[in-house]
Amino acid sequence: MIIDRTATHEMLARPTHDEAARTQYIVQLKNHLRRFENANRVALENRAGPAFKVITGHEPQTVEDITAAMVDDPFYQIWSAFSRSAQDVMWTSVGTTIHRELPRMTEVAARLANAPAGGTCETSPDFKAPADAYAAHIHGQPGGYMLGEESATDFVAGAFYESGGNAYSLGTGIGMRDSKSAAIIEFLKARYPDFKPRRILDLACSSGGATVGYSAAFPEAEVYGVDVAPGLLRYAHLRAEAMGLKAHFRQMDAGALDFEDDSFDLVISHNMMHEVSREALGRIFSEARRVVKPGGIVVHQDVPVKGADFTPFEKFIFSWQTKNNDEPFWDDFTEAHVPSVMLEAGFSQDEVLETTVKMRDGPRAWYVVLGQKT
Ligand SMILES: C[S@@+](CC[C@H](N)C(=O)[O-])C[C@H]1O[C@@H](n2cnc3c(N)ncnc32)[C@H](O)[C@@H]1O
């Protein structure tokens, strides 16, 4: 079975009519602002660029030039301020639903305590997350991913991640949005038709959206998801159980895994690379290679800001994330030569493939780096 759309389940916070309407309004506002992204180009060509040339004697050519030219431009400032505000009100909107829904969700969690699907979740108050985990409340998520660290039962961070993610992905709602794991599973099945992984590890699994995609597609496999954030893992576990899909969630630093060498057939990560520092990426890639079996496969998928020849203007727009959206590592990712990090992790040149995988819903393509350990 392939889970190819955002799934609904009992643990998901259910908006009232008015809450759904407000969140949809914000989604449409964000879509509208996205369409205006290109108007920044007009501002650059007609106003900010010529002003920059008067001062420097040359056209803005690099990302740094364009940044210097645009930072004081009134259109860019207004677009930027609206975009950031839309992000903040999105969180406020989904937060209203989550906090109203908490009593019901807590009852569902109690009912799922016996883990009907057979999955497990282990978090520990003694776990020491790497400093990067506290670098920011990434993309403005209230309380950040580490929210609930001091509790043994708090799953609110995961509820925010999923409900916010459904709105944030500019989707048209539950049940209608492309799934990343489905795209990668199809890619793997086309490339390796006989590959039947028995043990699968999802690194930085967050609320387990992708993890259970593998449980569904490979029902014979033992599937693990690891993350540093306990509130995300607790929710991931409850979500998986509510969906009747078995997966095991563990609180671990993906850069220091508590798993044996050569113990997984498939190691994946989804949308992780842009949220970890360059140093962490090196450690995580090394660990992924260590725990994958000879003959096994490592796949890291991420957002479509790499894998094509983007112009300096497009790269300037990408870097808005680091400048304005609490994404401290986004620029590290766009600047990194990811295949080289795979080589540093121990893969040889002919074991590594850098590619893109078409999204199932539209013209864009996910960025993917694959390593096959021979
Ligand atoms: C964008 S989310 C990943 C999304 C998720 N894979 C999905 O498909 O929905 C990035 C995740 O990386 C986790 N993370 C960051 N550094 C980590 C590390 N060193 N080890 C494990 N998880 C980490 C964060 O807690 C966060 O949940």
The ligand as a Tripos MOL2 file, in Angstrom:
@<TRIPOS>MOLECULE
LIG
   27    29     1     0     0
SMALL
NO_CHARGES

@<TRIPOS>ATOM
      1 C1         11.7370   19.1520    8.7200 C.3       1 LIG1
      2 S1         11.8140   18.0200   10.0080 S.3       1 LIG1
      3 C2         11.8190   16.4440    9.2200 C.3       1 LIG1
      4 C3         10.5340   16.0720    8.5790 C.3       1 LIG1
      5 C4         10.1870   14.6160    8.5670 C.3       1 LIG1
      6 N1         11.2750   13.7750    8.1580 N.3       1 LIG1
      7 C5          8.9760   14.4150    7.6770 C.2       1 LIG1
      8 O1          9.1170   13.7700    6.6580 O.co2     1 LIG1
      9 O2          7.9060   14.9110    8.0030 O.co2     1 LIG1
     10 C6         13.4580   18.0510   10.6170 C.3       1 LIG1
     11 C7         13.5930   17.1930   11.8440 C.3       1 LIG1
     12 O3         14.9850   17.0150   12.1200 O.3       1 LIG1
     13 C8         15.0800   16.7600   13.4890 C.3       1 LIG1
     14 N2         16.5120   16.8110   13.8420 N.ar      1 LIG1
     15 C9         17.3370   17.8740   13.7790 C.ar      1 LIG1
     16 N3         18.5870   17.5090   14.1310 N.ar      1 LIG1
     17 C10        18.5410   16.1770   14.3860 C.ar      1 LIG1
     18 C11        19.5070   15.2150   14.7780 C.ar      1 LIG1
     19 N4         20.7870   15.5470   14.9790 N.pl3     1 LIG1
     20 N5         19.1120   13.9430   14.9760 N.ar      1 LIG1
     21 C12        17.8190   13.5780   14.7810 C.ar      1 LIG1
     22 N6         16.8610   14.4580   14.4100 N.ar      1 LIG1
     23 C13        17.2250   15.7290   14.2080 C.ar      1 LIG1
     24 C14        14.1890   17.8160   14.0880 C.3       1 LIG1
     25 O4         13.8550   17.5560   15.4250 O.3       1 LIG1
     26 C15        13.0110   17.7530   13.1210 C.3       1 LIG1
     27 O5         12.0340   16.8790   13.5750 O.3       1 LIG1
@<TRIPOS>BOND
     1     1     2 1
     2     2     3 1
     3     2    10 1
     4     3     4 1
     5     4     5 1
     6     5     6 1
     7     5     7 1
     8     7     8 2
     9     7     9 1
    10    10    11 1
    11    11    12 1
    12    11    26 1
    13    12    13 1
    14    13    14 1
    15    13    24 1
    16    14    15 ar
    17    14    23 ar
    18    15    16 ar
    19    16    17 ar
    20    17    18 ar
    21    17    23 ar
    22    18    19 1
    23    18    20 ar
    24    20    21 ar
    25    21    22 ar
    26    22    23 ar
    27    24    25 1
    28    24    26 1
    29    26    27 1
@<TRIPOS>SUBSTRUCTURE
     1 LIG1         1 GROUP 0 **** ****
